Amino acid sequence: QVQLVESGGGLVQAGGSLRLSCTTSRGTFSRHAMGWVRQAPGKEREFVALITWRHSTPHYADSVRGRFTISRDNAKNTVYLQMNSLKPEDTAVYYCAANPFEGDPYYRDLNKYDYWGQGTQVTVSS
């Protein structure tokens, strides 16, 4: 059974930073693009960022571009999401997810992600 294990969420003031981590098995990590999806209270899940497995090319939602950075460490089978200049509207549960497709528009299609983590809460206070 494939497991994605997230860590790094928490409470931070607006303007602060957090780094999320997600670790999975080597087999999954090497064959999937890895992404982050978030869900705010009362809202649908939305794409945040993805990094491809072929060339580690990042893709971002417009709402986070320039503030968030996604990266992957292939030796550790881990993907990171560095979140800077956090805003209250970034408050959400953040999910790590694996996508066997990495081209446009598949990386934005949440139905294409086949493995999901349990989620980690990020709360940004104003």
Buried (B, 14 or more C-beta within 10 A) or exposed (E): EEEBEBBBBEEBEEEBEBBBBBBBBEEBBEEBBBBBBBBBEEEEBBBBBBBBBEEBEBBBBEBBEEBBBBBBEEEEBBBBBBBBEBBEEBBBBBBBBBBBBBEEEBBBEBEBBEBBBEBBEBBBEE
